[in-house]
Amino acid sequence: MTARNIVFDMGNVLMTFDGHEFARAFTTNEADAQALYEGLFGRVEWSLLDSGTIDHQTMLRVALAHTPERLHACVRECLARWPEQSRVIEPTNALARRLHEAGWGVYVLSNASDRIEEQLGRAPIFGFLDGLVVSGKERLMKPGCAIFRLLCDRYGLDPATCVFVDDNPDNCEAARVAGMTAFHYTGDIEALEEYLKALG
């Protein structure tokens, strides 16, 4: 069946996600940045935030408990404002626009918290998306197959018509199990474009 829908992951596909970089933006030296990273982005609880299992207030309490007191103001500011440090990945956003203009459906399926619009809302793709499914809102996460089925059921998509693009190979394999075609994106936009052309 001909591909006519593209489903993008967000982090490091459409927008950058680099916890170390974010931590540096809210601290003044590398040692403090590392401590902030380890207390916030580097903890397993960050995945719980993305899964919708905990909220941001709980994440804040966890991070404060695991960072030096002198960094507590940095922790609060970083958790409140880190999406501002996420940068648009222009090549994939431009490709998404070209596909949209060519008649493709354009979707995002992301492991992210319920604050996703603060990050993705700054990307060009946000203005022409046909659908968005976010783990923190649905309480389902990649690489589980259920979140792929949810996307297809919600928007009436045949998985066989969908190409999923993610920087995590495990998530790509889950998409294949769910019946989609998948491309492991490593930053090579030309390889992605060639892959899509080969699909016809």
C-alpha positions as a Markdown table, in Angstrom:
| # | Residue | x | y | z |
|---|---|---|---|---|
| 1 | Met | 0.0 | 0.0 | 0.0 |
| 2 | Thr | 1.3 | 3.5 | -0.9 |
| 3 | Ala | 2.6 | 5.6 | 1.9 |
| 4 | Arg | 0.6 | 8.8 | 2.4 |
| 5 | Asn | 1.1 | 9.7 | 6.0 |
| 6 | Ile | 4.2 | 10.6 | 7.9 |
| 7 | Val | 4.5 | 10.4 | 11.7 |
| 8 | Phe | 7.3 | 12.2 | 13.3 |
| 9 | Asp | 8.8 | 11.8 | 16.8 |
| 10 | Met | 9.5 | 15.3 | 18.3 |
| 11 | Gly | 12.7 | 15.1 | 20.3 |
| 12 | Asn | 15.9 | 15.3 | 18.1 |
| 13 | Val | 13.8 | 14.9 | 15.0 |
| 14 | Leu | 11.7 | 18.1 | 14.9 |
| 15 | Met | 13.1 | 19.9 | 18.0 |
| 16 | Thr | 16.3 | 19.4 | 19.9 |
| 17 | Phe | 16.3 | 17.7 | 23.2 |
| 18 | Asp | 19.6 | 17.8 | 25.1 |
| 19 | Gly | 19.3 | 17.8 | 28.9 |
| 20 | His | 23.0 | 18.8 | 29.3 |
| 21 | Glu | 22.6 | 21.8 | 27.0 |
| 22 | Phe | 19.4 | 22.8 | 28.8 |
| 23 | Ala | 21.1 | 22.6 | 32.2 |
| 24 | Arg | 24.0 | 24.7 | 31.0 |
| 25 | Ala | 21.6 | 27.5 | 30.0 |
| 26 | Phe | 20.5 | 27.9 | 33.7 |
| 27 | Thr | 23.9 | 27.5 | 35.4 |
| 28 | Thr | 27.2 | 29.3 | 35.3 |
| 29 | Asn | 29.8 | 26.4 | 35.2 |
| 30 | Glu | 30.1 | 22.9 | 34.0 |
| 31 | Ala | 30.0 | 21.3 | 37.5 |
| 32 | Asp | 26.8 | 23.0 | 38.4 |
| 33 | Ala | 25.3 | 22.1 | 35.0 |
| 34 | Gln | 26.2 | 18.4 | 35.5 |
| 35 | Ala | 24.6 | 18.5 | 39.0 |
| 36 | Leu | 21.5 | 20.1 | 37.6 |
| 37 | Tyr | 21.3 | 17.6 | 34.8 |
| 38 | Glu | 21.7 | 14.6 | 37.1 |
| 39 | Gly | 19.0 | 16.0 | 39.5 |
| 40 | Leu | 16.5 | 16.7 | 36.7 |
| 41 | Phe | 16.8 | 15.3 | 33.2 |
| 42 | Gly | 19.1 | 12.4 | 34.2 |
| 43 | Arg | 16.7 | 10.8 | 36.6 |
| 44 | Val | 14.3 | 8.0 | 35.9 |
| 45 | Glu | 11.5 | 10.2 | 37.1 |
| 46 | Trp | 11.8 | 12.2 | 33.9 |
| 47 | Ser | 10.4 | 9.2 | 32.1 |
| 48 | Leu | 7.6 | 9.1 | 34.6 |
| 49 | Leu | 6.8 | 12.7 | 33.8 |
| 50 | Asp | 6.7 | 11.9 | 30.1 |
| 51 | Ser | 4.4 | 8.9 | 30.9 |
| 52 | Gly | 1.9 | 11.0 | 32.8 |
| 53 | Thr | 2.6 | 9.0 | 35.9 |
| 54 | Ile | 3.8 | 12.0 | 37.9 |
| 55 | Asp | 3.2 | 15.8 | 37.4 |
| 56 | His | 5.6 | 18.7 | 37.3 |
| 57 | Gln | 5.2 | 19.5 | 40.9 |
| 58 | Thr | 6.3 | 16.0 | 41.8 |
| 59 | Met | 9.2 | 16.2 | 39.4 |
| 60 | Leu | 10.2 | 19.5 | 41.0 |
| 61 | Arg | 10.2 | 17.9 | 44.5 |
| 62 | Val | 12.3 | 15.0 | 43.2 |
| 63 | Ala | 14.8 | 17.3 | 41.5 |
| 64 | Leu | 15.2 | 19.5 | 44.5 |
| 65 | Ala | 15.8 | 16.5 | 46.7 |
| 66 | His | 18.7 | 15.4 | 44.5 |
| 67 | Thr | 20.5 | 18.7 | 43.8 |
| 68 | Pro | 22.5 | 20.9 | 46.1 |
| 69 | Glu | 20.5 | 23.6 | 47.9 |
| 70 | Arg | 22.6 | 26.3 | 46.2 |
| 71 | Leu | 21.1 | 25.2 | 42.9 |
| 72 | His | 17.5 | 25.1 | 43.9 |
| 73 | Ala | 16.7 | 28.4 | 42.2 |
| 74 | Cys | 18.3 | 27.0 | 39.0 |
| 75 | Val | 16.3 | 23.9 | 39.2 |
| 76 | Arg | 13.0 | 25.8 | 39.5 |
| 77 | Glu | 13.9 | 28.1 | 36.6 |
| 78 | Cys | 15.1 | 25.2 | 34.4 |
| 79 | Leu | 12.0 | 23.1 | 35.0 |
| 80 | Ala | 9.8 | 26.1 | 34.2 |
| 81 | Arg | 11.6 | 27.3 | 31.2 |
| 82 | Trp | 13.7 | 24.6 | 29.5 |
| 83 | Pro | 11.4 | 24.3 | 26.5 |
| 84 | Glu | 12.7 | 27.8 | 25.5 |
| 85 | Gln | 16.1 | 26.3 | 25.0 |
| 86 | Ser | 14.9 | 23.6 | 22.5 |
| 87 | Arg | 15.8 | 24.6 | 19.0 |
| 88 | Val | 13.9 | 23.9 | 15.8 |
| 89 | Ile | 15.4 | 21.3 | 13.5 |
| 90 | Glu | 14.9 | 23.1 | 10.3 |
| 91 | Pro | 15.5 | 20.3 | 7.7 |
| 92 | Thr | 12.8 | 18.0 | 9.1 |
| 93 | Asn | 10.3 | 20.8 | 9.5 |
| 94 | Ala | 10.9 | 21.9 | 5.9 |
| 95 | Leu | 10.4 | 18.3 | 4.7 |
| 96 | Ala | 7.2 | 18.1 | 6.7 |
| 97 | Arg | 5.9 | 21.2 | 5.0 |
| 98 | Arg | 6.8 | 19.8 | 1.6 |
| 99 | Leu | 5.0 | 16.6 | 2.3 |
| 100 | His | 2.0 | 18.5 | 3.6 |
| 101 | Glu | 1.8 | 20.6 | 0.5 |
| 102 | Ala | 2.1 | 17.4 | -1.6 |
| 103 | Gly | -1.0 | 16.0 | 0.1 |
| 104 | Trp | 0.5 | 13.8 | 2.8 |
| 105 | Gly | -1.0 | 13.6 | 6.3 |
| 106 | Val | 1.5 | 14.9 | 8.8 |
| 107 | Tyr | 1.4 | 13.7 | 12.5 |
| 108 | Val | 3.5 | 13.8 | 15.6 |
| 109 | Leu | 3.7 | 10.9 | 18.1 |
| 110 | Ser | 6.0 | 11.8 | 21.0 |
| 111 | Asn | 7.1 | 10.6 | 24.4 |
| 112 | Ala | 6.7 | 14.0 | 26.1 |
| 113 | Ser | 4.9 | 15.6 | 29.0 |
| 114 | Asp | 1.5 | 17.4 | 28.8 |
| 115 | Arg | 3.5 | 20.7 | 28.3 |
| 116 | Ile | 4.5 | 19.6 | 24.8 |
| 117 | Glu | 3.0 | 22.7 | 23.1 |
| 118 | Glu | 5.6 | 24.9 | 24.9 |
| 119 | Gln | 8.2 | 23.1 | 22.9 |
| 120 | Leu | 6.6 | 21.9 | 19.7 |
| 121 | Gly | 4.4 | 25.0 | 19.5 |
| 122 | Arg | 7.6 | 26.9 | 18.4 |
| 123 | Ala | 8.2 | 24.5 | 15.4 |
| 124 | Pro | 6.8 | 25.4 | 11.9 |
| 125 | Ile | 5.2 | 21.9 | 11.7 |
| 126 | Phe | 2.8 | 22.8 | 14.5 |
| 127 | Gly | 0.8 | 25.1 | 12.2 |
| 128 | Phe | -0.2 | 22.4 | 9.8 |
| 129 | Leu | -0.3 | 19.2 | 11.8 |
| 130 | Asp | -3.1 | 16.8 | 11.1 |
| 131 | Gly | -2.8 | 15.1 | 14.4 |
| 132 | Leu | -0.8 | 14.9 | 17.6 |
| 133 | Val | -0.5 | 12.0 | 20.2 |
| 134 | Val | 1.5 | 12.7 | 23.4 |
| 135 | Ser | 2.5 | 10.0 | 25.9 |
| 136 | Gly | 2.0 | 12.3 | 28.9 |
| 137 | Lys | -1.6 | 13.0 | 28.0 |
| 138 | Glu | -2.4 | 9.4 | 26.9 |
| 139 | Arg | -0.4 | 7.6 | 29.6 |
| 140 | Leu | 1.0 | 5.3 | 26.9 |
| 141 | Met | 4.6 | 5.3 | 25.8 |
| 142 | Lys | 6.8 | 4.2 | 22.9 |
| 143 | Pro | 8.1 | 1.6 | 22.4 |
| 144 | Gly | 4.8 | 0.1 | 23.5 |
| 145 | Cys | 2.6 | -0.7 | 20.4 |
| 146 | Ala | -0.6 | 0.6 | 22.0 |
| 147 | Ile | 0.3 | 4.3 | 21.4 |
| 148 | Phe | 0.7 | 3.6 | 17.7 |
| 149 | Arg | -2.7 | 1.9 | 17.6 |
| 150 | Leu | -4.2 | 4.9 | 19.4 |
| 151 | Leu | -2.8 | 7.3 | 16.8 |
| 152 | Cys | -4.2 | 5.2 | 13.9 |
| 153 | Asp | -7.6 | 4.7 | 15.6 |
| 154 | Arg | -8.0 | 8.4 | 16.6 |
| 155 | Tyr | -7.2 | 9.7 | 13.1 |
| 156 | Gly | -8.6 | 6.9 | 11.0 |
| 157 | Leu | -5.2 | 5.8 | 9.6 |
| 158 | Asp | -4.3 | 2.5 | 8.1 |
| 159 | Pro | -0.8 | 1.7 | 9.6 |
| 160 | Ala | 0.3 | 0.4 | 6.2 |
| 161 | Thr | 0.1 | 3.9 | 4.8 |
| 162 | Cys | 2.2 | 5.5 | 7.6 |
| 163 | Val | 5.9 | 6.1 | 7.7 |
| 164 | Phe | 7.2 | 6.7 | 11.2 |
| 165 | Val | 10.4 | 8.7 | 11.8 |
| 166 | Asp | 12.2 | 8.5 | 15.2 |
| 167 | Asp | 15.8 | 8.8 | 16.5 |
| 168 | Asn | 15.3 | 5.7 | 18.7 |
| 169 | Pro | 15.6 | 2.4 | 16.9 |
| 170 | Asp | 13.5 | 0.6 | 19.5 |
| 171 | Asn | 10.6 | 2.9 | 18.8 |
| 172 | Cys | 11.1 | 2.3 | 15.1 |
| 173 | Glu | 10.8 | -1.4 | 15.7 |
| 174 | Ala | 7.7 | -1.0 | 17.7 |
| 175 | Ala | 6.2 | 1.0 | 14.8 |
| 176 | Arg | 7.0 | -1.9 | 12.4 |
| 177 | Val | 5.3 | -4.3 | 14.8 |
| 178 | Ala | 2.3 | -2.0 | 14.8 |
| 179 | Gly | 2.2 | -2.3 | 10.9 |
| 180 | Met | 3.9 | 0.9 | 9.9 |
| 181 | Thr | 7.0 | 1.5 | 7.9 |
| 182 | Ala | 9.7 | 3.1 | 10.0 |
| 183 | Phe | 12.9 | 5.1 | 9.5 |
| 184 | His | 15.6 | 5.5 | 12.1 |
| 185 | Tyr | 16.6 | 9.2 | 11.9 |
| 186 | Thr | 20.2 | 10.1 | 12.7 |
| 187 | Gly | 20.2 | 13.6 | 11.4 |
| 188 | Asp | 20.7 | 12.7 | 7.7 |
| 189 | Ile | 17.8 | 14.5 | 6.0 |
| 190 | Glu | 19.0 | 13.4 | 2.6 |
| 191 | Ala | 18.8 | 9.7 | 3.6 |
| 192 | Leu | 15.3 | 10.3 | 4.9 |
| 193 | Glu | 14.2 | 12.0 | 1.6 |
| 194 | Glu | 15.7 | 9.2 | -0.4 |
| 195 | Tyr | 14.0 | 6.6 | 1.7 |
| 196 | Leu | 10.6 | 8.3 | 1.1 |
| 197 | Lys | 11.2 | 8.5 | -2.6 |
| 198 | Ala | 12.0 | 4.8 | -2.7 |
| 199 | Leu | 8.6 | 4.1 | -1.2 |
| 200 | Gly | 7.1 | 5.6 | -4.3 |
